[in-house]
């Protein structure tokens, strides 16, 4: 096999690993699974989330407080352009749309129906420096760029049967499926 073919195969593998790290981040935020989130970052990584700037332990604390009272959350990851700056460094720009529902608090209920919730949405991009260390691609530095953000009324957004609603903890259907497939190891 030629050196070019070997490099091409390595780059395909690198792209998949970087994409998987992005998905672990999204799952971690949406399920409140901080171990999954941490697995996407190097331990000394820096994250600039606008209101929060700092290390990963602080990010987890900030997100945990920010999502208190949030019924559900979803991050949709879109375009992901990976540009390699060397064998172990890449600039990664990933578009996102995030949405979360929460119950209105005192003072916000006026003019809302009993089944209404508030929906916070943001659209933007993660601008990341990924580094491969000890054979693993993870975020070393992140800047969250917000291109649009707003809160709107989600008419009838309150949870109701018979749907299977997502949860922000290990009671989510995902974890039962993981248990069934992988057992105690969790995959």
C-alpha positions as CSV (number, residue, x, y, z in Angstrom):
1,X,0.0,0.0,0.0
2,X,1.4,3.5,-0.9
3,X,2.2,6.1,1.7
4,X,-0.6,8.3,0.3
5,X,-3.1,5.4,0.7
6,X,-2.0,4.8,4.3
7,X,-2.3,8.6,5.1
8,X,-5.8,8.7,3.5
9,X,-7.0,5.8,5.6
10,X,-5.5,7.4,8.7
11,X,-7.3,10.7,8.0
12,X,-10.6,8.8,7.6
13,X,-10.1,7.2,10.9
14,X,-9.1,10.6,12.5
15,X,-12.3,12.2,11.1
16,X,-14.5,9.4,12.6
17,X,-12.8,9.8,16.0
18,X,-13.3,13.6,16.0
19,X,-16.9,13.2,14.9
20,X,-17.5,10.6,17.7
21,X,-16.0,13.1,20.3
22,X,-18.5,15.7,19.1
23,X,-21.4,13.3,19.5
24,X,-20.2,12.3,23.0
25,X,-20.2,16.0,23.9
26,X,-23.8,16.5,22.6
27,X,-25.0,13.4,24.4
28,X,-23.3,14.4,27.6
29,X,-25.0,17.8,27.7
30,X,-28.4,16.5,26.6
31,X,-28.4,13.6,29.1
32,X,-26.6,15.3,31.9
33,X,-24.0,12.6,31.5
34,X,-20.9,14.5,32.6
35,X,-18.6,11.5,32.1
36,X,-19.6,11.4,28.4
37,X,-19.0,15.2,28.1
38,X,-15.6,14.9,29.9
39,X,-14.6,12.1,27.4
40,X,-14.7,14.6,24.6
41,X,-12.1,17.0,26.2
42,X,-8.5,16.7,27.2
43,X,-8.3,17.1,31.0
44,X,-6.5,20.5,30.6
45,X,-8.8,21.8,27.9
46,X,-10.2,25.3,27.8
47,X,-13.8,26.1,26.9
48,X,-15.2,29.6,26.1
49,X,-19.0,29.2,26.3
50,X,-19.5,33.0,26.4
51,X,-20.8,33.2,30.0
52,X,-18.4,30.6,31.1
53,X,-14.7,30.6,30.3
54,X,-12.3,28.0,31.8
55,X,-11.5,24.4,32.5
56,X,-13.7,21.3,32.1
57,X,-14.6,20.8,35.8
58,X,-15.9,24.4,35.9
59,X,-17.8,23.8,32.6
60,X,-19.5,20.8,34.1
61,X,-20.5,22.8,37.2
62,X,-21.8,25.7,35.1
63,X,-23.8,23.4,32.8
64,X,-25.3,21.6,35.7
65,X,-26.6,24.8,37.2
66,X,-27.6,26.2,33.8
67,X,-29.7,23.1,33.1
68,X,-31.4,22.9,36.5
69,X,-35.2,22.7,35.9
70,X,-34.8,21.9,32.2
71,X,-37.0,19.0,31.3
72,X,-35.2,18.1,28.1
73,X,-32.4,19.2,25.8
74,X,-31.3,18.4,22.3
75,X,-28.2,19.4,20.4
76,X,-28.3,18.8,16.6
77,X,-24.8,18.7,15.1
78,X,-24.6,19.8,11.4
79,X,-21.8,20.7,9.1
80,X,-18.5,19.6,10.5
81,X,-15.4,20.8,8.6
82,X,-12.1,19.2,9.8
83,X,-8.9,20.8,8.7
84,X,-5.7,19.1,9.7
85,X,-2.8,21.4,10.7
86,X,-0.4,18.5,11.3
87,X,-0.6,14.8,12.2
88,X,-2.0,15.4,15.7
89,X,-3.7,18.8,15.4
90,X,-6.9,19.8,13.7
91,X,-9.2,22.9,13.4
92,X,-12.8,21.7,13.6
93,X,-15.8,23.9,13.0
94,X,-19.1,22.2,13.8
95,X,-22.5,23.9,13.3
96,X,-25.1,23.2,16.0
97,X,-28.7,23.9,16.9
98,X,-29.6,23.5,20.5
99,X,-33.0,23.5,22.1
100,X,-34.3,23.0,25.6
101,X,-37.7,23.2,27.3
102,X,-38.4,24.4,30.7
103,X,-41.4,25.2,32.8
104,X,-42.2,29.0,33.2
105,X,-41.3,30.4,36.6
106,X,-43.2,33.0,38.6
107,X,-43.8,36.1,36.5
108,X,-43.5,34.2,33.2
109,X,-46.9,32.4,33.4
110,X,-49.0,35.4,32.5
111,X,-50.7,34.8,29.1
112,X,-49.5,31.2,29.0
113,X,-51.7,28.1,28.9
114,X,-51.3,25.4,31.5
115,X,-49.6,23.1,29.1
116,X,-47.2,25.7,27.7
117,X,-43.5,25.8,28.3
118,X,-40.6,28.1,27.4
119,X,-38.2,27.0,24.6
120,X,-34.7,28.3,24.5
121,X,-33.0,27.9,21.2
122,X,-29.5,28.7,20.0
123,X,-27.8,28.2,16.6
124,X,-24.1,28.5,16.2
125,X,-20.8,26.8,15.8
126,X,-18.2,25.1,17.9
127,X,-14.7,26.3,16.8
128,X,-12.4,23.7,18.2
129,X,-8.7,22.9,18.3
130,X,-8.6,19.1,18.5
131,X,-5.4,17.4,19.5
132,X,-4.5,13.7,19.4
133,X,-2.7,12.8,22.6
134,X,-1.9,9.3,23.7
135,X,-3.7,8.1,20.6
136,X,-7.0,9.9,21.3
137,X,-8.5,12.9,19.5
138,X,-10.2,15.3,22.0
139,X,-11.0,19.0,22.3
140,X,-8.0,21.0,23.6
141,X,-9.6,24.5,23.1
142,X,-13.2,25.5,22.3
143,X,-14.9,28.8,21.4
144,X,-18.7,28.6,21.1
145,X,-19.8,31.1,18.5
146,X,-23.6,31.9,18.7
147,X,-25.2,33.1,15.4
148,X,-28.8,33.2,16.8
149,X,-30.4,32.8,20.2
150,X,-34.0,33.3,21.4
151,X,-36.6,32.1,23.8
152,X,-40.2,31.4,22.6
153,X,-43.4,29.9,24.0
154,X,-43.8,26.2,23.3
155,X,-47.6,26.0,23.1
156,X,-48.7,22.7,24.5
157,X,-45.0,21.8,25.2
158,X,-45.7,20.0,28.5
159,X,-44.9,16.3,28.5
160,X,-47.9,14.0,28.0
161,X,-48.5,10.3,27.4
162,X,-48.1,8.1,25.4
163,X,-44.8,9.4,24.1
164,X,-41.4,8.2,25.3
165,X,-39.9,11.5,26.5
166,X,-36.2,12.0,26.8
167,X,-34.7,12.7,30.2
168,X,-31.6,14.4,31.3
169,X,-30.3,11.5,33.4
170,X,-29.7,7.8,33.4
171,X,-33.4,7.0,33.3
172,X,-33.4,8.0,29.6
173,X,-34.3,5.1,27.2
174,X,-30.7,5.3,25.9
175,X,-29.2,3.8,29.1
176,X,-31.7,0.9,29.2
177,X,-30.7,0.1,25.6
178,X,-27.0,0.3,26.5
179,X,-27.6,-2.0,29.5
180,X,-29.5,-4.5,27.3
181,X,-26.8,-4.6,24.6
182,X,-23.6,-4.2,26.6
183,X,-24.5,-5.2,30.2
184,X,-22.7,-3.5,33.1
185,X,-19.8,-2.4,30.9
186,X,-22.1,0.1,29.2
187,X,-20.3,-0.2,25.8
